[in-house]
Amino acid sequence: MIHAAPTLIAWRPFLDPLDLHTLWWLTLIPMALFVAMAYKAVRLPELDDYWRSVAVMTAQIVLAMIALAAALHLIIEFVVPLLSR
């Protein structure tokens, strides 16, 4: 067990990344939000409907990633074993 105080004092984000291997999926929503914010800020001609557009695109990204993960899971569980016969 590593003590938190000495680790946080000398923490270097790119050289010593956080140990989030079991919780990696929690970064999906903030990452999708920031990508949608940047994309919509550049692409929208007027920023009147900015936050609604960002929310819609964030939801689209998250739902697409969930659908892709489910499809990949089905392929690995059912299609790949059929190929090895």
N, C-alpha and C positions, 0 to 999 in steps of 0.2 A: 504494500500500500504506500503510495507516494503522498507525502504531506502537501496540502494545498498552498500554504504560504510560500515556501521556497520555489515551488513550481510557477506560481503566478508572477513572482518578482522577475524571474528570468525567462518568461514566456516569449518566444519568438514565433509569430503566427505561421510563417512559411517554413521554418525549419523544425518547429515542434508543434504540429497540428493537434487540435483537441482530439481526444479519444472518443469519438461518437460513432463507432462502428455499429453498435446495436441500435442507435437512434438516428441513423442517416436519413431516414424518410421524413423526419421532422423538418429538414431543410428544404423540402419541396415547396411548401407554401410561400415562405419568404422569398425564395429564389424566383418562383413564378411571379410573385407580386412585383419584385424589382425589375424583372425583365419586361413585364407588361407596362410598368411605369415609364421606363426608358423608351420603349418602342412607341407607345402612344404619345409621349411628349414630342417625339420627332415626327411622327407620321400624321397626327391630326392637324387639319388646317386651322381649326379654332379649338380652344381649350374649354369651350362651354360645357361639353359633356364628357370631360376628361375622366372623372372618377368612376362614372358608370362604365365607360369603355374599359378602364383598367380592371374593374371588378369582373366584367364579362370575360375579358381575355385571361385573367388569372384563373377563373373557373374553367375555361376551356383548356388551359394548359394542364391543370391538375387532373381534370377528368380524362384528358387524352393520355396522360402518363399512367393513370390507373388502368385504362382500357388496354394500353400497350403491355403493361405488366401482366394483366390477366391473359391476354392473347399469347404472350411468350410462355407463361406458365402452362397453358393448355398445349401448346406445341411441344414443350419439353416433356410433359407428362404423358401425352398420348401419341403424338406423331413420331417422335424420335425412337421410342421403343419398337414401333412398327417397322422402322427402317433397318433395325438390327436383326431382323428375322431372316 
